[in-house]
Amino acid sequence: MLRKAFSLGFGLCLLSWAFTTQAREPIEAIPLSVDLDLDKARLGYQLYIDQRLSRDRTISCNSCHDLYNGGVDHRKVSIGVEGASGLVNAPTTWNAVFNFRQFWNGRAKNLREQAAGPVHNPVEMDMNAAEVRHRLSESAEYRAQFSKIYDAPPNLDDALDAIAEFEKGLITPNAPFDQYLRGETVLPRKALQGYRLFKTLGCITCHNGINVGGNSYQYLGVVIPVEQKKGTKADRYAVTGRRFDRNRYKVPTLRNVSRTEPYFHDASAATLDEAIRVMAYHNLGYLIEEEEVEKIKAFLHSLNGETPWILKTLFPGRDIQP
């Protein structure tokens, strides 16, 4: 009887330790759903894919942030109106709601401000509020939707609000690592070894939280400097003008990172292997071995989630794998 009691007590202690350990993890699981206004989100989806929001009617939000392809366009820099080239690699819109700021330099404080940027940018969509209002008002469907949702005719401010509401739902839940955090599954051995390396080498210092990044500004080349390309205006210096902010960027999310190549603000790393080696060397001062790269890569693959939740919600029955 005493042995049984001891065994039960020991088992409860182990269970308690396991839950406590999970609670101490520096990464948080993405929720399975999110509360938002579905009517607004549906309108936001239509606007997100509508090329009428660009001056030459060739570019939409989806052109640079493909909803079914990692939330990116996989180009080094995106192409805007009249074939104009951008200056930096387009970040993903998947899970962007969890970023504490938007854009590489954090110049937008939320999704709505971010959505406004490309609309006005002369090398992206090159539009103004009056022309957006005019074009959207030509559509009877848009007139009806804006009237129902906003009690107003189509206009840019409300359009940006709808796009932001849609983007809030671009979360990719239920990644294998999230299932592991919830205690629902066991990670493959290589992925678990990779996660341990990720923590012990120090990657976790910048890549933590629900988005495994996106919650701080950090330097690129903090240990061993990286030669920076001129003129991208992608760092915090472009916003603040302070020397302290040169080569300092918003840390990108590592959610679905194996699906968002090329990497870094300047797209200087074509593959995930290369990105891991660059960060290990320049930001951690560590010459990483091939076996370690493979283990960390296995962990990063475990961060791949399901089709963005809002797409599955708006289009039930359409089984689209990202």
C-alpha positions in Angstrom: 0.0 0.0 0.0 2.8 2.4 0.9 4.6 1.5 -2.4 1.4 2.2 -4.4 1.0 5.5 -2.6 4.6 6.4 -3.2 4.3 5.5 -6.9 1.1 7.6 -7.3 2.7 10.5 -5.5 5.9 10.2 -7.7 3.7 10.1 -10.8 1.8 13.2 -9.8 5.1 15.0 -9.2 6.3 14.0 -12.6 3.1 15.2 -14.2 3.3 18.5 -12.3 6.9 18.9 -13.4 6.0 18.3 -17.0 3.2 21.0 -16.9 5.5 23.4 -15.1 8.2 22.8 -17.7 5.8 23.4 -20.6 4.7 26.6 -18.9 8.3 27.8 -18.7 8.9 27.3 -22.5 10.0 30.5 -24.2 7.7 29.8 -27.2 3.9 29.9 -26.9 1.4 27.9 -29.1 -0.7 29.8 -31.6 -4.4 29.7 -30.7 -6.6 27.4 -32.8 -8.9 30.3 -33.7 -9.3 34.1 -33.3 -12.3 36.4 -32.6 -13.0 38.8 -35.4 -15.8 40.3 -37.5 -16.4 37.8 -40.3 -18.3 40.2 -42.5 -15.4 42.7 -42.3 -12.9 39.9 -42.9 -14.8 38.7 -46.0 -14.7 42.2 -47.4 -11.0 42.5 -46.4 -10.3 39.3 -48.3 -11.9 40.7 -51.5 -9.9 43.9 -51.1 -6.7 42.0 -50.4 -6.9 40.2 -53.8 -8.3 43.2 -55.8 -5.9 44.7 -58.3 -8.1 47.8 -58.6 -6.2 49.1 -55.6 -3.1 49.7 -57.7 -2.7 52.5 -60.3 -2.3 50.3 -63.3 -4.6 47.6 -62.0 -1.9 44.9 -62.0 -1.0 44.7 -58.3 -2.9 43.5 -55.2 -1.8 42.8 -51.7 -1.8 39.2 -52.7 0.8 39.9 -55.4 3.5 40.3 -52.8 1.9 38.4 -50.0 0.5 35.2 -51.6 -2.2 33.8 -49.3 -1.5 30.2 -50.3 2.2 30.4 -50.7 3.7 31.3 -47.3 2.3 34.8 -47.3 5.2 36.0 -49.5 6.1 36.2 -53.2 9.5 34.4 -53.0 11.2 37.2 -54.9 14.3 39.0 -53.6 12.3 42.2 -53.9 8.6 42.6 -54.9 7.4 44.1 -58.2 5.0 47.0 -58.2 3.1 49.1 -60.7 4.7 49.4 -64.2 7.2 46.7 -63.2 8.9 48.9 -60.6 11.2 47.0 -58.1 11.0 47.4 -54.4 13.9 47.8 -52.0 13.5 45.0 -49.5 12.3 41.4 -49.3 8.5 41.2 -48.5 7.8 39.8 -45.0 5.0 37.3 -44.7 1.5 38.3 -43.7 0.9 34.9 -42.1 0.8 35.4 -38.3 1.7 39.1 -38.8 -1.0 39.9 -36.2 1.4 38.6 -33.5 4.2 41.1 -34.5 4.6 44.0 -32.1 5.3 46.3 -35.1 5.1 45.9 -38.9 7.7 46.2 -41.7 11.4 45.4 -41.2 12.0 48.8 -39.6 8.8 48.7 -37.5 7.5 52.0 -38.9 3.9 50.7 -38.8 2.4 50.1 -35.3 -0.4 47.8 -36.5 -1.8 45.9 -39.5 -4.0 48.8 -40.6 -1.0 51.2 -40.8 1.0 48.5 -42.6 -1.8 48.1 -45.2 -1.8 51.8 -45.9 1.9 51.8 -46.8 1.9 49.9 -50.1 -1.3 51.6 -51.3 0.5 55.0 -51.2 4.0 53.8 -52.1 4.9 55.0 -55.7 6.8 51.7 -56.5 4.1 49.5 -55.1 0.5 50.4 -55.7 0.8 54.2 -56.2 -2.7 55.2 -55.2 -4.4 57.9 -53.3 -7.6 58.0 -51.2 -9.7 59.8 -53.8 -8.9 57.2 -56.6 -9.5 54.3 -54.3 -12.9 55.7 -53.3 -13.7 56.3 -57.0 -12.8 52.8 -58.1 -14.5 50.9 -55.2 -17.6 53.0 -55.7 -18.0 51.7 -59.2 -18.8 48.3 -57.8 -22.4 47.7 -56.7 -21.2 44.8 -54.5 -18.7 47.0 -52.7 -21.3 49.8 -52.2 -23.6 47.3 -50.6 -20.9 45.8 -48.3 -19.5 49.1 -47.1 -23.0 50.4 -46.5 -23.9 47.3 -44.4 -20.7 47.1 -42.5 -19.6 50.7 -42.1 -22.8 52.6 -42.9 -20.8 54.6 -45.4 -19.9 54.6 -49.0 -16.6 52.9 -50.1 -13.5 54.7 -48.8 -9.9 54.0 -48.2 -10.0 54.3 -44.3 -12.7 51.6 -44.0 -11.0 49.5 -46.7 -7.8 49.4 -44.7 -9.8 48.5 -41.6 -11.4 45.6 -43.4 -8.0 44.4 -44.8 -6.5 44.5 -41.3 -9.5 42.5 -39.9 -8.9 39.9 -42.6 -5.2 39.7 -41.9 -5.9 39.2 -38.1 -7.2 35.8 -39.2 -4.1 34.7 -41.1 -2.9 32.6 -38.2 -1.5 29.2 -38.9 -2.4 27.0 -35.9 -1.7 23.4 -35.0 1.9 23.2 -36.1 3.6 20.0 -34.8 5.6 22.1 -32.3 2.3 23.7 -31.0 0.9 20.2 -30.6 4.0 19.4 -28.6 3.6 22.5 -26.4 0.0 21.5 -25.7 1.2 18.0 -24.7 -0.7 16.4 -27.6 2.3 14.8 -29.4 6.0 14.0 -29.1 8.4 15.8 -31.4 10.6 13.6 -33.7 14.0 13.1 -32.1 15.9 15.3 -34.6 13.4 18.2 -34.2 13.6 17.9 -30.4 17.4 17.9 -30.6 17.2 20.9 -32.9 15.0 22.8 -30.4 17.5 22.1 -27.6 20.3 23.4 -29.8 18.2 26.4 -30.7 18.0 27.3 -27.0 21.5 26.4 -26.0 23.2 28.2 -28.9 21.2 31.3 -28.1 18.8 31.6 -31.1 16.0 31.7 -28.6 17.2 35.1 -27.2 15.7 36.9 -30.2 13.3 34.2 -31.6 10.8 33.6 -28.8 7.2 34.2 -27.9 4.1 33.2 -29.9 5.6 34.2 -33.2 9.1 32.9 -32.5 10.2 36.4 -33.3 8.5 39.6 -34.3 8.5 41.0 -30.7 11.8 43.0 -30.6 14.4 44.9 -32.6 17.9 43.4 -32.9 21.1 43.9 -34.7 22.2 41.9 -37.7 25.8 41.0 -37.2 25.9 41.6 -33.4 29.1 39.5 -32.9 30.7 39.5 -36.4 29.6 42.5 -38.5 27.7 41.9 -41.7 28.3 44.2 -44.7 25.1 46.1 -45.3 23.7 47.0 -48.7 23.2 50.8 -49.0 19.8 52.4 -49.8 17.4 49.8 -48.6 16.1 51.9 -45.6 15.0 48.7 -44.0 16.7 49.3 -40.6 15.4 51.3 -37.6 17.8 54.1 -38.5 15.5 55.0 -41.4 12.8 55.7 -38.9 14.6 57.2 -36.0 17.8 58.7 -37.5 19.8 57.5 -34.5 23.2 55.9 -35.1 22.2 53.4 -32.4 19.6 52.0 -34.8 21.9 51.3 -37.8 21.6 47.7 -38.9 18.9 47.1 -36.3 15.7 45.4 -37.5 12.5 43.9 -36.3 13.2 40.2 -35.7 11.3 38.2 -38.3 8.9 35.4 -37.3 10.2 31.9 -37.7 6.7 30.5 -38.1 6.5 28.6 -41.4 10.0 29.8 -42.1 10.7 26.9 -44.4 8.0 28.2 -46.7 9.2 31.9 -46.9 12.5 31.9 -48.8 14.6 33.9 -49.6 15.7 35.2 -46.2 16.6 38.5 -44.5 15.6 42.0 -45.4 17.9 41.9 -48.4 17.1 38.3 -49.4 20.8 37.6 -49.2 20.2 34.0 -48.0 18.5 31.8 -50.7 18.0 28.8 -48.5 17.2 27.9 -44.9 20.5 26.2 -44.5 22.3 29.3 -45.5 20.2 31.5 -43.2 20.9 29.2 -40.2 24.7 29.3 -40.9 24.7 33.1 -41.4 22.9 33.8 -38.1 25.0 31.2 -36.2 28.2 32.9 -37.4 27.3 36.6 -37.4 24.9 36.8 -34.5 26.2 34.0 -32.2 29.9 33.8 -33.3 29.5 30.1 -33.8 30.7 28.0 -36.8 27.8 25.6 -36.9 28.3 22.0 -38.1 26.3 20.3 -40.8 24.6 17.9 -38.4 23.6 20.8 -36.2 22.1 22.7 -39.2 20.0 19.6 -40.0 18.7 19.4 -36.4 17.8 23.0 -36.2 16.2 22.8 -39.6 14.1 19.8 -38.4 12.9 22.0 -35.5 12.1 24.9 -37.8 10.0 22.6 -40.0 8.0 21.7 -36.9 6.8 25.3 -36.8 4.9 24.9 -40.1 1.2 25.3 -39.3 -2.0 24.6 -41.1 -3.7 26.7 -43.8 -4.4 30.1 -42.4 -7.5 29.9 -40.1 -9.5 32.7 -41.8 -9.2 31.0 -45.2 -10.6 27.7 -43.9 -13.3 29.7 -42.1 -14.4 31.8 -45.1 -14.1 28.8 -47.5 -15.2 25.7 -45.6 -14.7 22.5 -47.4 -11.9 23.8 -49.5 -8.9 21.8 -48.3 -6.0 23.9 -49.3 -2.6 23.1 -47.9 -0.1 26.0 -47.8 
